[in-house]
Amino acid sequence: MAVDLHIHSTMSDGTLTPDQIVRVAQQKNLTAIAITDHDALAGVAPAIQAAEGSTLQVLPAVEISTEYHSAEVHILGYFIDTQAPNLLEKLKKIRAARRDRARRIAQKLTDLGLAITYEQIAAEAGEGSIGRPHVAATLVKAGYVQTSQEAFSRYLIPGRPAYVPRYRLKPSAAIQEIIQAGGLAVLAHPGIDNAQQYVDELMQYGLGGLEAYHTNHSPARTRQFLQLAQRLGLLITGGTDSHGPGGTMPVEIGSVAVPDKCFQRLLQWAEQHGRVGLPPRTAK
């Protein structure tokens, strides 16, 4: 049995709806999934509802982008109360900052002679938390670039003409919000941007887990993170980080071999700590 605890839906920058993600996971006979949209919780309830009556369990989760020592560090939150007022307010502020950033990017693109408007970008995002992938998709549709990757490399990464930095929490604040919402804070894909170097520091703020299994982790790196987690007493999670077909991470859901025992240990932790947001009972 396998799980995929890192998936993005159309509620952030994924290309599959929560319902579609659930159907794919069921087709692949996954034990559990987590919708970990960027700074958004709107995809959790639809996914849980879509999985009702099946053996698939859906964890309430989120991924929060933070900045630490000038590096981008992503914090995953599992078992969170999706109605926690403080967390909802903080995520609302982050999403508002995302919209402001998109407006500024649109203006930079206009100044460069590219007829791209904020309204087009917002339409691409739909109900989702707006981000650079939506800008990239808009540029592709307008014919200014051939692929999203080209859009990023030519316009949207640091040092390129339409890049705009955005508001981010500090990891300590993100971890605190997750814990206050009854959740477990996990460092996402530590192999990206060498985020593993901050694990010891982040544990001081309450970090409880490490995403050892990830699309961008080689077998050697995965073993390294498994050993690190064991040494520090951190729980282990993993997932594809799938953004769906055509997304920025277009890997197939369930394509990273994450052992079911990781999920079972997460459930044990949640029960021991009386965490809210446990997956609903499912059909046997």
Buried (B, 14 or more C-beta within 10 A) or exposed (E): EBBBBBBBBBBBBBBBBBBBBBBBBBEBEBBBBBBBBBBBBBBBBBBBEBBEEBBBBBBBBBBBBBBBEEBEBBBBBBBBBBEBEEBBEBBEEBBEBBBBBBBBBBBBBBEEEBEBBBEBBBEBBEEBBBBBBBBBBBBBEEEBBEEBEBBBEBBBEEEEEBBBEBEBBEBBBBBBBBBBBBBBBBBBBBBBBEBBEBBEEBBEBBBBBBBBBBBEBEEEBBEBBBEBBEEEEBBBBBBBBBBBEBBBBEBBBBEBEBBEEBBBBBBEBBEEEEBBBBBEEBEE
